[in-house]
Amino acid sequence: MVEVRIKDDESFEALLRRFSKKVQQESIVSEARRRQNFESPTSIRKKKISNKKRKSYRTTLKNQ
């Protein structure tokens, strides 16, 4: 859980900036987006395999 306390003579914008930076560092938003829709382990594996194939294909094209 991200907790940000206001410092002396700190504006709301600065506080909001610090908060959003901490949220981004802890990757809370990306984790929430990832968990929004359940994805089965087999589909995760299939995505990884297809990404590896796509990447290797791109590198072979680049090297030619």
N, C-alpha and C positions, 0 to 999 in steps of 0.2 A: 504494500500500500504506500503510495507516494504521499509524503507529508511536507508541506512547505509553510513555514511561519514567516510572517511579515517582519522585516527588519525596520529599525528606526529610520525615518525619513526615506522610505521606499515607496515608489508609486505603484499603483495597481498594475500598470503595464509591465513594470519590471518584475513584479511578483508573478504575473501570468506567464511571462517569458521564462522565468526560472522553473515554474511548474511544468510547462510544456516541454522544456528541455529534459527535466527529470523523467517525465512520462516517456519521452522518446528514447532516452538512454536505457530505461528498463524494458523497452519494447512491449509496453502494455497494449497499445493500440493494435499493433500487428498481431499480437497473440489473440486478442479478442476477435479480430477479423478472421484469423485462421480457425478459431473454434466456433465461429458463428454457424457454420454448416458442418455437420459431421461428415468425415471422410473416412471410409473404411481403409484398413491397412493395405488391402490388395490394390486399391486405387492409388494410394500413395506410392507403392512400389512401382506400379505401371507408369506413373508420372515421372518418377526418378529415372526409369529405364528409357523412356521416350526423350527426356531431357538430355541424357547421356548420348543417345544416338544422334540427336539433333546437333549437339555440341561437337561430336566427333566428325559429323558430316561437314559442318561449317569449317572446322580446322583443316580438313582435307581439301576443301575448296580453296581455302586461303593459301595453303602451301603449294598449290599447283601453279 
